[in-house]
Amino acid sequence: MTLPADPVISPGAASHPAPPSSEEIAEAGEVLRTVTDSFRARVAGQDRLRTALIVALLAEGHVLLESVPGLAKTLAATTLAGSVAADFSRIQCTPDLLPSDIIGTQVYDPRHHEFETQLGPVHANIVLLDEINRASAKTQSAMLEAMQERQTSIAGVVHPLPQPFMVLATQNPIEEEGTYVLPHAQMDRFLLKEIVTYPRPEDELLVLDRFQDGTLGGTDRSRDPAPVITSDQVRRLQALTRRVYVDPAIKRYIVTLVGATREARQALGQGPAHRLGEYVEVGASPRASIAFFQAARALAVIRGRSWVIPEDIRELRHPVLRHRLHLSFEALADQVRPETIIDAVFSAIPSP
């Protein structure tokens, strides 16, 4: 697809904020390069994971990370959090974790004969929920208000969460004992779901080298990465991302793609992929369209543009949709992955 040097903005878009200038995009690129360098210094490879985390940070969303143990999910999350000079908290989820352990509670003060509110660890800028699927359904539901409304309620009093606010949750898909399946409503609150894969051999060798020289796995805290950006810079990057231009044709493309997941049988036609449509029981909600819209603008900033192109949507198709499609039992039995259906839908819908 050939694009002009700058997008052509219709007169009807005059009421929207002006797209970022080339100077603003260049300045954002310099800031993001420092974050990228900090990430690469700790995490070997995992480029898709790094991009997903930065996209979610700029788009003001949350990320669900899934993989077998030992693939640097927690390291990646803590590395991103350590790159930002902001409040960070880590919550290790267990079956006996209570909602009050996350959002906070009221504690009686015998000295003053009154109750005082103690805010929980979710009241931080970046929150790592390690092994979220080990928390009970009641505790998981306590996160819904925090993730969606960006506030908590303690004894009837609403406490806004700090800005920026981002949840990085990890889960292990291969263990079922002592775990609880995340409700679909909560899964939908995650902007992206990234599947972390095994590293390449050269990246795994780099892990061993870093472990040998003490960069990883040691107790020397002086080797931990220092923050490279402030929370104020994050908020400015988020404000800039909200100004990225999205053409009406791109918006229609997003809506058509998401709508096709709800009518997968019709969308995939009568060709070889028609059978795939029968595996989809429930398609993506409008929240998926919003996720594409938000994440594509963030990816455009990362790629050094002030406007979104169809390639941004296609690049984000798996992390945006894989956790929003509800597949039938037959799909599980036939080992059909959500990514296969997503690819078929994107192949069936023409790009603008």
C-alpha positions in Angstrom: 0.0 0.0 0.0 1.5 3.4 -1.1 1.0 6.2 1.3 1.7 9.9 1.0 4.3 11.5 3.2 1.5 12.8 5.4 -2.1 11.7 5.8 -4.8 13.6 4.0 -7.3 14.7 6.7 -10.8 15.4 5.7 -12.5 18.7 6.8 -14.8 16.7 9.0 -11.9 15.8 11.2 -11.2 19.4 12.1 -12.8 19.0 15.5 -10.3 16.2 16.5 -6.9 17.1 18.0 -4.2 17.8 15.5 -2.0 14.8 14.7 1.5 14.8 16.3 4.1 16.7 14.3 7.1 15.0 12.9 9.2 16.7 15.6 7.0 15.2 18.3 7.1 11.8 16.8 10.9 12.0 16.5 11.1 13.0 20.2 8.8 10.1 21.2 11.1 7.8 19.2 14.1 8.9 21.2 12.4 8.2 24.5 11.1 4.8 23.3 14.6 3.9 22.2 15.9 4.3 25.7 13.1 2.0 27.0 13.9 -0.5 24.2 17.6 -0.5 25.1 16.9 -1.0 28.8 14.6 -3.9 27.9 17.2 -5.6 25.6 19.9 -5.3 28.3 17.8 -7.6 30.5 15.7 -9.7 28.3 17.3 -11.7 25.4 15.2 -11.7 22.3 11.4 -11.7 22.8 10.9 -8.8 20.4 7.1 -9.4 20.1 6.8 -9.4 23.8 8.6 -6.1 24.1 6.5 -4.5 21.5 3.3 -5.7 23.1 4.3 -4.3 26.5 5.2 -0.9 25.1 2.1 -0.8 22.9 0.0 -1.4 26.1 1.9 1.2 28.0 1.2 3.9 25.3 -2.4 2.8 24.8 -3.2 2.8 28.5 -4.1 -0.8 28.4 -3.4 -4.0 30.3 -1.5 -7.1 29.1 -2.0 -10.8 29.8 1.2 -12.9 29.3 0.9 -16.7 28.9 3.6 -19.3 28.6 5.1 -22.3 30.3 7.3 -21.5 33.2 10.8 -20.0 32.7 10.3 -17.9 29.6 11.0 -14.5 31.2 7.4 -13.3 31.6 8.0 -12.0 35.1 11.5 -10.7 34.1 10.0 -8.8 31.1 7.2 -7.2 33.3 9.6 -6.2 36.0 12.1 -4.8 33.5 9.5 -2.6 31.9 8.3 -1.4 35.3 11.9 -0.8 36.3 12.4 1.4 33.2 9.8 3.8 34.5 10.4 6.0 37.5 7.0 5.2 39.0 5.4 3.1 41.7 5.6 -0.6 41.1 4.0 -3.5 43.0 4.1 -7.2 42.5 1.3 -9.5 43.7 1.9 -13.2 43.8 -1.5 -14.7 43.3 -2.4 -17.8 45.4 -5.8 -19.6 46.0 -6.0 -18.0 49.5 -5.4 -14.5 48.3 -8.3 -12.2 49.4 -9.7 -9.1 47.5 -8.6 -7.0 50.5 -5.1 -8.2 50.0 -5.2 -6.5 46.6 -7.3 -3.4 46.9 -6.8 -2.7 50.6 -9.0 -2.6 53.7 -9.9 -0.7 56.8 -7.9 -1.3 60.0 -8.9 -0.3 63.4 -6.5 2.2 65.1 -6.9 1.7 68.9 -4.9 4.8 69.6 -7.4 7.1 68.0 -10.4 4.7 68.3 -11.2 4.9 64.6 -10.8 3.0 61.4 -8.2 4.0 58.9 -7.9 3.0 55.3 -4.8 1.1 54.2 -4.6 1.0 50.4 -3.5 -2.3 48.8 -0.7 -3.0 46.3 -3.0 -2.4 43.3 -2.6 1.3 44.1 0.6 1.7 42.0 1.4 2.9 38.5 2.5 -0.6 37.3 1.1 -3.7 38.9 2.4 -7.2 38.2 -0.1 -10.0 38.9 2.0 -13.1 38.9 0.1 -16.3 38.0 -3.3 -14.5 38.0 -5.1 -17.8 37.3 -4.1 -19.0 40.8 -6.3 -16.4 42.4 -9.9 -17.3 43.3 -12.8 -16.0 41.2 -13.8 -13.7 44.0 -10.3 -12.1 44.1 -10.2 -11.9 40.3 -13.5 -10.1 40.3 -12.0 -7.5 42.6 -9.6 -6.6 39.8 -12.3 -5.8 37.4 -13.2 -2.4 38.8 -9.5 -1.5 39.1 -8.7 -2.5 35.5 -11.8 -1.1 33.9 -12.8 1.9 36.1 -9.3 2.6 37.4 -10.5 2.9 40.9 -11.2 0.8 44.0 -14.0 0.9 46.6 -13.2 0.3 50.2 -16.0 0.6 52.8 -18.1 2.6 50.3 -15.4 5.1 49.6 -14.0 5.4 46.0 -10.2 5.6 45.7 -8.9 6.6 42.2 -5.8 4.7 41.1 -2.7 6.7 40.2 -2.0 7.7 36.6 -0.5 6.1 34.6 -1.9 2.7 35.6 -1.1 -0.6 34.0 -1.7 -4.2 34.9 0.7 -6.9 33.7 -0.7 -10.4 34.4 1.0 -13.7 33.8 -0.5 -17.2 33.7 0.8 -20.7 33.2 -1.5 -22.7 30.8 -0.2 -26.2 31.6 -1.1 -26.6 35.3 -4.7 -27.0 36.4 -4.4 -27.9 40.0 -5.0 -24.9 42.2 -6.0 -22.7 39.3 -9.2 -20.9 38.3 -10.1 -20.1 34.7 -10.3 -16.3 34.1 -13.8 -15.2 33.5 -14.4 -14.1 29.9 -15.4 -10.6 31.2 -12.1 -10.2 32.8 -10.2 -11.6 29.8 -11.9 -8.9 27.7 -10.4 -6.2 29.9 -6.9 -7.0 28.7 -5.9 -4.9 25.7 -3.5 -7.6 24.5 -2.8 -11.2 25.2 0.8 -12.2 24.3 1.9 -15.9 24.0 5.6 -16.1 25.0 7.5 -18.7 23.0 10.8 -20.4 23.6 13.8 -18.3 22.8 16.1 -18.9 19.8 19.3 -20.8 20.6 21.4 -17.7 20.2 19.2 -15.8 22.7 19.4 -18.7 25.1 23.2 -18.6 24.9 23.0 -14.9 25.7 20.9 -15.8 28.8 23.6 -18.1 30.0 26.3 -15.4 29.4 24.3 -12.9 31.4 23.7 -15.4 34.2 27.4 -16.1 34.3 28.5 -12.4 34.6 25.8 -11.8 37.2 23.5 -9.6 35.1 20.7 -12.1 35.8 20.0 -14.2 38.8 22.3 -12.6 41.2 21.6 -10.8 44.5 23.6 -7.7 43.6 20.8 -5.0 43.3 23.3 -2.5 41.9 23.0 -4.4 38.6 19.3 -3.8 38.3 18.4 -1.3 35.5 17.9 2.3 36.5 14.7 4.1 35.4 15.1 5.7 32.0 11.8 7.6 31.8 9.6 9.3 34.3 5.8 8.8 34.8 5.3 12.4 33.5 7.0 11.3 30.2 4.8 8.3 30.1 1.7 10.5 30.4 3.0 12.7 27.6 3.6 9.7 25.4 0.0 8.5 26.1 -1.4 12.0 25.3 0.6 12.0 22.0 -0.7 8.5 21.2 -4.3 9.7 21.6 -3.7 12.3 18.8 -2.5 9.8 16.2 -4.7 10.0 13.1 -6.9 7.1 12.1 -8.6 7.4 8.7 -12.3 6.5 8.4 -11.3 3.7 6.0 -9.1 2.2 8.7 -12.0 2.4 11.3 -14.3 0.7 8.8 -11.7 -2.0 8.3 -11.5 -2.6 12.1 -15.2 -2.8 12.5 -15.6 -5.2 9.5 -12.9 -7.5 10.8 -14.3 -7.6 14.3 -17.8 -8.1 12.9 -16.6 -11.0 10.8 -15.6 -12.9 13.9 -19.2 -12.8 15.0 -20.4 -14.2 11.7 -17.4 -16.3 10.9 -19.3 -18.9 8.9 -20.6 -16.2 6.4 -17.3 -14.3 6.5 -15.2 -17.3 5.5 -17.5 -18.2 2.7 -17.6 -21.7 1.1 -13.9 -22.2 0.5 -11.5 -24.4 2.4 -11.6 -22.1 5.5 -15.4 -22.4 5.8 -15.1 -25.2 8.3 -13.1 -22.9 10.6 -16.1 -20.6 11.0 -18.1 -23.5 12.7 -15.6 -23.5 15.5 -16.5 -20.0 16.7 -19.3 -19.9 19.3 -19.0 -16.2 20.3 -17.1 -13.6 18.4 -15.3 -10.5 19.6 -17.2 -7.6 21.3 -16.9 -3.9 20.4 -14.2 -3.8 23.0 -12.0 -5.5 20.4 -12.6 -2.7 18.0 -11.6 -0.2 20.7 -8.5 -2.3 21.4 -7.5 -2.3 17.7 -8.0 1.5 17.6 -6.0 2.1 20.7 -3.2 -0.4 20.1 -2.8 0.6 16.4 -2.2 4.3 17.4 0.4 3.2 19.8 2.1 0.9 17.3 2.2 3.8 14.8 4.1 5.9 17.3 6.6 3.1 17.9 7.0 2.8 14.1 7.6 6.6 13.8 4.3 7.6 12.2 1.5 10.0 13.2 -1.1 8.0 11.4 -2.3 4.3 11.3 -1.9 2.0 8.3 -3.6 -1.4 7.6 -0.3 -3.2 8.4 -0.6 -2.0 12.0 -4.0 -3.7 12.3 -2.7 -6.9 10.8 0.4 -7.0 13.0 -1.8 -6.7 16.1 -4.4 -9.3 15.0 -3.3 -12.1 17.3 -2.7 -10.3 20.6 -5.9 -8.3 20.2 -8.2 -11.2 19.2 -6.8 -14.5 20.5 -8.4 -14.1 24.0 -11.7 -12.6 22.7 -12.9 -15.5 20.6 -14.9 -18.2 22.4 -14.3 -21.4 20.5 -16.4 -24.6 20.7 -15.4 -27.9 22.3 -14.9 -29.3 18.8 -12.2 -26.7 18.2 -10.4 -28.0 21.3 -10.8 -31.6 20.3 -9.6 -30.9 16.8 -6.7 -28.8 18.1 -7.7 -25.7 16.2 -6.0 -22.6 17.6 -7.6 -19.1 17.7 -4.7 -17.7 15.6 -5.7 -20.0 12.7 -9.2 -18.7 12.7 -8.0 -15.1 13.0 -5.7 -15.5 10.1 -8.5 -16.9 8.0 -10.8 -14.0 8.8 -8.0 -11.5 7.9 -7.4 -13.3 4.6 -11.2 -13.1 3.8 -11.5 -9.4 4.5 -9.9 -7.1 1.8 -7.6 -4.4 3.1 -8.3 -0.7 2.4 
